[in-house]
Amino acid sequence: MLAEALTALAGAGGTALVGAMATDVWSGARDGVVQLFRRDDPDRPAAIETQLDNDADTVAALAEQGRADRVREELALLWTLRLTRLLEQQPEAEGPLRELVNRLRDERPSTSTTWQQTNTARDGSTQFAVQGGNVVYHQSPRPPSADGGAIHR
């Protein structure tokens, strides 16, 4: 049985691989996985390449329709199983798989960030708010009072 850390690595690998499908980093992810399986069996990369290409085409087609999430989850499980078997058969693939996972995490485009902010100004107060930027505020001098701005003591 595979150690818990290696099982987690296989899971991270499956998730990172499928997450890279239909993105700009796909080519490098695909090549990295093919190299991992080449260590196991020199004749196997052709079958792995075909499977990866078919999976990536499926994800790309569904992504255009906004329906790729479910298939990504299923493919991540399948690739996790494949990588788990690879690690069982070739424990020395751990280092290269870990490097691939780290590289894919670093190269993958970041997802959009959603910020929520609630601001309340009350009792005649003034409020300024910004997210992800700067606020520069210049306040004009107060207009003169009705009596010409005389100071009362």
C-alpha positions in Angstrom: 0.0 0.0 0.0 1.2 3.5 -0.9 2.2 5.8 1.9 -0.3 8.5 2.8 2.1 11.3 1.6 2.5 9.6 -1.8 -1.3 9.1 -2.1 -1.7 12.8 -1.5 1.0 13.6 -4.1 -0.9 11.5 -6.6 -4.1 13.4 -5.8 -2.3 16.7 -6.2 -0.8 15.5 -9.5 -4.2 14.4 -10.8 -5.8 17.7 -9.8 -3.0 19.8 -11.2 -2.9 17.9 -14.4 -6.6 18.3 -15.1 -6.6 21.9 -13.9 -4.0 22.6 -16.6 -6.2 21.2 -19.3 -7.6 23.9 -21.6 -5.1 26.5 -20.3 -1.9 28.0 -21.6 0.2 25.6 -19.4 -1.3 22.5 -20.9 1.5 21.6 -23.2 4.1 21.5 -20.4 1.7 19.6 -18.2 1.1 17.0 -20.9 4.8 16.6 -21.7 5.6 16.2 -18.0 3.1 13.4 -17.4 4.2 11.6 -20.6 7.8 11.7 -19.3 6.6 10.2 -16.0 4.9 7.3 -17.7 7.9 6.8 -20.1 10.0 5.8 -17.1 7.5 3.0 -16.3 7.2 1.6 -19.9 8.9 3.0 -23.0 6.0 1.9 -25.2 3.3 3.4 -23.0 3.7 7.1 -23.8 1.7 6.8 -27.0 -1.3 5.5 -25.2 -0.9 8.1 -22.4 -0.6 10.9 -25.0 -3.8 9.8 -26.7 -5.7 9.7 -23.4 -4.4 13.1 -22.3 -5.3 14.6 -25.7 -8.8 13.2 -25.6 -9.3 14.3 -22.0 -8.0 17.8 -22.8 -10.3 18.1 -25.9 -13.3 17.1 -23.8 -12.5 19.7 -21.1 -11.9 22.4 -23.8 -15.2 21.6 -25.5 -17.1 21.7 -22.3 -15.3 24.8 -21.0 -16.6 26.7 -24.0 -20.1 25.8 -22.9 -19.3 26.6 -19.2 -19.8 22.9 -18.2 -16.3 21.7 -17.6 -16.4 21.5 -13.7 -18.0 18.0 -13.4 -15.8 16.4 -16.0 -12.7 18.0 -14.5 -13.6 16.4 -11.1 -14.1 13.0 -12.7 -10.9 13.2 -14.7 -9.0 14.3 -11.7 -10.0 11.1 -9.9 -9.0 9.0 -12.9 -5.6 10.6 -13.2 -5.1 10.4 -9.5 -5.6 6.6 -9.8 -3.3 6.4 -12.7 -0.6 8.3 -10.9 -1.1 6.3 -7.7 -0.5 3.1 -9.7 2.6 4.7 -11.3 4.0 5.5 -7.9 3.3 2.0 -6.7 5.2 0.5 -9.6 7.9 3.2 -9.9 8.6 4.8 -6.5 11.4 6.8 -8.0 8.8 8.8 -9.9 8.0 10.7 -6.7 10.6 13.4 -7.2 9.7 14.2 -10.8 5.9 14.1 -10.0 6.4 16.5 -7.1 8.5 18.8 -9.3 5.7 18.7 -12.0 3.0 19.5 -9.4 4.9 22.4 -8.0 5.7 23.8 -11.5 2.1 23.5 -12.6 0.9 25.3 -9.4 3.4 28.1 -10.1 2.5 28.4 -13.8 -1.2 28.0 -13.7 -3.1 31.2 -14.3 -4.6 32.5 -11.1 -8.3 32.4 -10.7 -10.2 35.6 -10.3 -10.6 37.0 -6.9 -14.0 38.1 -5.6 -14.0 40.8 -2.9 -17.0 41.9 -0.9 -17.1 45.1 1.0 -19.9 46.7 3.0 -19.5 50.4 3.8 -21.9 52.5 5.9 -21.7 56.2 6.3 -24.1 57.7 8.8 -24.8 60.8 10.9 -23.4 63.2 8.4 -20.1 61.4 8.1 -18.1 60.9 5.0 -16.7 57.5 4.0 -14.1 56.5 1.4 -13.6 52.9 0.3 -11.4 51.1 -2.2 -10.3 47.6 -2.9 -7.1 46.7 -4.7 -6.1 50.3 -5.3 -5.6 53.7 -3.7 -7.8 56.6 -2.6 -6.4 60.1 -2.9 -8.7 62.6 -1.3 -8.3 66.4 -1.4 -10.8 68.4 0.6 -11.5 72.0 -0.4 -11.5 74.6 2.2 -14.9 75.3 3.7 -16.8 78.0 2.1 -17.1 81.3 4.0 -20.0 81.5 6.4 -23.0 83.8 5.9 -21.4 86.5 7.9 -18.3 86.7 5.6 -16.1 84.3 7.5 -15.7 86.4 10.6 -14.3 84.6 13.6 -16.6 84.8 16.6 -15.3 84.7 20.1 
